[in-house]
């Protein structure tokens, strides 16, 4: 029997930082980013998501 572990991502603002909390089952990973790091992460995520969308559209026969 396989148990599926739910993953949850939360974002919070802390004074000068963005706190990213990733919960996976009972485990938790916390990353604190300054504003520039958060903006860079956003740019990279946008690029990766766009690349992913384009690859899904490519039909492989």
C-alpha positions, 0 to 999 in steps of 0.5 A: 500500500502506497501512502501519498504525502502531501506537499504544501508551500507557504510564503510569508513576509518577515521585515526584510525577507521573504520566508518560503516554507515547504512542508512535506509530510512531517518534514519542513524546509525553510528558506529566507530570501532577501528581496533581490533573491526573491526577485531572481527566484521569480525570474528563474521560475517564470523562465522554467515554467515557460520552457516547460510549457513549450516542451509540452507543446512539442509532439514526439512521434 
